[in-house]
């Protein structure tokens, strides 16, 4: 099976249960089980939308709430603009590092958001954030 076939297979076999498992994995990895973000992620999973988690803690107030907007269906670009207005727009790129995609739709959206900054991030690489601690920087 080539890489393209694997991506298609993973996408087609992704279920709400497998995405919920990734949510629980991400909560364990980042040790940040926020009830409101968990509820919004579960809602996104149930609605078959892109679902996200965060690497952030409450000490990183601007980034900890990004998944709330994303799980409601707000685009990553819009969520970043809302969290980081023009006077702190230079932090938007770093904030992408705090977003954890829980399903393929989320990984594709996050990869596209990186592309807008001229950065290449493969969807499979981004999906690994739910399974291993990938924190590099705090916005």
N, C-alpha and C positions, 0 to 999 in steps of 0.2 A: 504494500500500500504506500503510495507516494504521499508527500506532505499535503497536497491539495485534497486527496481523498480522505486523509485523516481529519483535516479540518471540517470537511463536509460531514463525515461520520460523527465527529464529536458534536457538531451543531445539531444534527438530526437526532442524536440519542440523548441530548441534554434534556433533563426532566426537572420539574419543580423540586423533586426530592434530591436530585444530584446538586442543584444550585443551592438548596437549603443546606446541604452538607458542606458546600464551599463557604457559605455564610458562617456556619459553626466553626469551621477550620480557621477562617480569618479572625473570628473573635478570639479563639484560642491563641493564635499566632501573635496578635497585637495586644492581647490582654486588655481589651477595651469594650466590654459588652454594654454599650449604650442602648437603653430600652427604646428610645425614640428612633434611633437610626435602625435598630434591628426591626422594629415594626414597619418602618418605611421600606426596608429591603424586602421583607416578607410580602408586603403589598405589591411591590414591583415584580417579585417572582410570581405571585399569584396572577398578576395581570399580563404575564409574559413580556414584560418590559426589561430593558437593561437594568441590572441591579448592582449596587455599589456598596462598598464598605470603606473604612478609612484606617490609615496608619496612625492618625493623630490622637492626641489626648486633649482633654479640656484646656490644657495650658496653651494650646494652639487654636485659639478661638475662631480665627478666620477659616481654617481648613476643617475643623472638626464637624462643622455643619454642612460642608459641601455635599455629602451623600444624601442629606435630607432633600435638597433641591433636585439632585440627580435622580433619586428614586421616585420623585413625583413626575418625572418626565422632562424636566428642564434640561436644555442642552448643556454640555460641559462649558462651552464658550460663554453662554449666558450666566451660568452659575459662577464662573470665575469673575466675570465682569461685576456681578452683584457683590461677591465677597471681597473683591479687590478692585475698588474704584480707580479711576485714572491716576490719582496721586500715589497709588501703590501697585500699579499695573506691572511693575517689574518683578513682582512676586508670583505672578500667575503661572509662569513656567515651572517654578519650584513647587508650587502647590499641586501640580499634576502628579508629583512623586508620592503624594499622600492618598491618592485615589486607588482603591482596590476593586477591580472588576470581578464580579461574582459569576457572570455568565458570558457567553460569546458575544452577545449584543453589546454588553458593556465594554468588553475588550476591544471590539471594533470601534466603538465611539471614542474610547480613550486613545487608541492608536491614531485616529483621525485628529484628535485634539493635539497630540504631540506633533503631527504633521504640519499643523498650522503654525507651529513654532520652528519648523524646519528640522525636526528631530524624528528619526526613524525608531519606532518601537513596535516589534512584532507582537501580534495578539497573544501568541503562546507564551511569550516572555511576560507579558502583562498579567495573564491568567495565573501565573505562578505566584504572584503577590499574595494570593489567598492561601497559599500553602507554605510559604517561607517568608521570614521577616526580611523585607526589602527596603527598610528605612535607610535613607541616605542623608536627608536634610529635613529641617522643619521650617515651614513657611512662616 
